Amino acid sequence: MASAQISDLSDPVFEHILSFLPTNQAITTCLLSKRWRHLRLSLSSLDFDDFNFHNLHSFLQYVDTVMSMRDHSEILRKFYLILRSARGNVPRMKINTWINTSVNSRVEHVEIYDKTLNKFNIEIPSCIFNCNSIRILKLNGVKVTTPSFIHLPSLEVLHLSNVIFPNIQGVYNLLCGCPLLQDLSLKYCSAILIDGRSIVPIKEGSLRNLVSAHVYRYPFTLEERLTNLVLADVYRYPFTLRSLSNVTALRIDMVGYYILFLNIAVRLFVPLVFTI
């Protein structure tokens, strides 16, 4: 009786149910019935986790197969990739292909995490930073190659943790390229110095000097672009707090900057949570 009721569901409703399942389970479910088999080609949510794979090769083969068989004319609601094992590095070309395919499928939600011991093996290609469809972008433990001009007109949520940028200008350009941004989390990120000789944590206040020297080429200021920002959770924010003055909830981890930030915070008139 229950099976008959499920089979009576329309394709859109059944696809919505499948979106809550891990990708491998969603595909297996589609194969249970001839009526559902075509739905495996238009799954709206793809999540890839290497945890349950015996080796890197089998994981890469699985992701390649799923990505290649999907109907890319269908909108991709979510692309989720997490690496946990230390069995080898995923080739950069593979990452680029998967992300490019997602962007071409008008992806709306992207999450990429590198949880391996040797982080920063994943380098995010620049194409993702000029995608009109992305609403949510979450990156952790990766490097990014940001183009000189970034355009993310639909992005509302940006969460970055342990992300390496080519330089401090890349961080600035990214924030300037998100005019609809509402939710920002920026923690433990780093920027490579212009001469490429060393990596400097963004949390260091001295990077403000680098900002003034390199952002003049960008046509917008952060104050002009982040007017829709509602939530911000930042770790020693490298830019002026005036750009966060529109938020209704602001959390700043500011160990070592108590007096400076407290004086500024009083003028912001927003609730602050100080992590010590």
N, C-alpha and C positions, 0 to 999 in steps of 0.2 A: 504493500500500500504506500509506504513511504517512498519507494523507488518510483512509483507511478507519479506521485506528486512532484518529485524533483524533475522528472522528465517533462513535466508540463510547463516548467518554467521557461520564460522567453530567454533568448540568447543574452540580451543585455543584463538581465537579472543574474543569470548563471555566471556570466563573466565577472560581475561584481563580486559574487561569492568566491570565485577562483582567485581574485586579487588579494584575498586575505590568507591564502595558502602559500607556503614556500613554492618556488617555481617547479621543482622536481615533482612535488605532490600535485600541483595544478596540472602538469602535463600528464601524469599518471591517471588522474581523474578523467581528463578528456578522452583518454584511450579506452575507458570503460564502456563507452557507447559510441556507435557509428554516428549518431546525431551530434555528438559533442566533439568529434575528432578535429573538425576544422577550427575549433576555438583555440586549439593549442598554437595556431599560427598567428593569433591576434591577442595574446595575453597582454593585459594592460600594465602588469607589474612584473618586473624581473628582478629576482634577488639571487646573488651568487656568493656563496660562502665556501671557502676551500677546506673547512674544518673536517668534513666527513669523507674527504677524498684521500686515497692511499698515496698518491703522488701528484706532482705538479702537472705532469703531462695529461693525466686523466681529467684534471680540473679544467685545463685549458681547452681540451677537446670538447668537454661538456658545454662550456660557455660558448665556444665557437659554433657548435651545432645549434644551440638554442637561438643565438643571435642571428645566424644565417637563415634559419627556417622561418623566422617571424615575418609576417606581412608588414613591411615598413611604411605602408600607406596608412596604417592604423596608428593612432596617437599612443605613445608610450607614457603612461602616467608616472611610473617610477622605475628608476634604475638604481639598484643597490649592489655594491661590491665591497666585500670585506675579505682581507687576507690575514690569516692568523698563523699559518705554519711557516716553518723555516726550511722548506724543502727546495727552495730555489727562488730566484727572482722572476716575476712575470715579465716577459719581453715588452719593452716599451711600445713596439709596434702593435702588439696585441691590445694593450690599454688604449692606444690611439684609435684602433679600429673599432673597439667596443663603444667608446665614447662618441666617435664620429657617427656610428650607426644610431646611437641613441639620439643624438642631436638631429639627425636627419628624420627621425621618427617623432620629432616635436616633443621631446621629453619634457615633463613638467617638474619632476622631483628627482634629484640626483644625490646619492650618498655614497662616498668612497672612503674606506677606512683601511689603513695599513697598521695592523696590530702586531706585526712580526717584531722580533728583537732588533733587526736591522731596518729601522724605519727609513722613510724617504726614498725607497726604491721606486715608488710610483711617481711619475711625472705627468701632471695633468696637462693635456694639450690646450693650446690657446683657443681652439674653436668653441670650447664650452663657455668662454667669456664673451661671446657675441651670439648668444642663442636667445631668440625672442620668446621662446616658450617656457623657459625655466622659471618656476615660482619658488622652489626650495632648493638650496644648495648647501650640503654639509660635507666638509672635508676634514680628514684627520690623518696625520702622519705622512703627508705627501709633499711633493714639490710642485710648484705651479710655474707655468711659463705664461705670464700675462702680456698681451699685446699692448702697444702704446695707447690704443684707444679701446675702451671696453664699453659694450652696450648690452645691458641686461634689463630691458624695459619692463619685464614682468616679475622680476625677482622680488619676493617679499620677505624671505627668510634666508639669512646667511650665517652659518655657523662654521667657524674655522678654529681648529685646535691643532697645535704642533704642525704648522704649515710653513714651509720655507718659500719665500718670494725671491725673485731675482734682485730686487732692490726695494727701498722704502717707497719709491714712486709707484711701484706695482700695487702696493697696498692702497695707496691714495687713489690711484686710478680705478681700482676695483670698487671702492666705496662710492666714488663719483659716478660710476657707471650704473648705479642701481637707484634710480629716482623714486621707485615705489617701495624701497626697503622699509620694513616695519619691525623686524626682529633681527638684531645683530649680536653675535657672540664671537669675540676675538680674543683667543687665549694662547699664550705660549708660542706665538708665531715668531718667525725670524726673517731677517732680510740680509742678503749678501751685499757687502759693500760694493760701491761702484767699480773699484779696481779688482774685485773678485778675490781678494787675498784672504778674507776672513768672513765669518758669519757673526753678525751682531744681533743680539736679541732685541726685538722691537720694544721690549719693556724699558730699555735704557733711555732716559730722558735726553741724552745727547743726540739721539736720532732726530729730534726736532730741527736741528741745524740742517740735516740732510733734506728734510721735507722742504724747507724754504728754498733750498738750492735747486730742487728738481721738479717741483710741481707747477712751476709757472707756465709750462707749455699746455697744461690742461685747461679747457675752456670754462670749467665750473669750479666753484669752491664747495667744500663739504657742507658748509652752512646752507648753500643754495640747493644742494641735492638731497640731503637727508631730512627734508621737511616732514616726511611721512613716518619717520622712525618713532616707534612706540616703546619698544623694549630694547635695552642694551646691557650686555654682560661682557665687560672688557677687562683685560689684565694689563694694567699700566698703559692705557690708551696713548698712542704715540702722537696724536694730533690734538689740537685745541678742543677743550671740552665744550666750546660754544657750538660745535657741530652736533652735540648731543643734547642741546638745550630744549628740544621739542619732546623728548621722551617723557613718559609718565612713570616709568619704572627703570631705574638705573642702578647697576651693580658694578662697582669698581674694586678690583683687588689692587691696593695701592700701598703695599708695605714699603716704608721708607720715604713716602711722600705725604705724610700726614698733614702738616701745616699748609703746604701749598694747595693740596686738593681740597682741604676743608674750607679754605677761604673762597675758593672758586665755587664749591658746592653750595655754599650759602646763597649765592646769586642765582643758582639754577632753579631753586624752588621745586625740586623733585626729590622723592624718597631715595636715599642711598643706602646700600648695604655694604659695609666695609668688612672685608675678609682679612683677618690678621693671623 
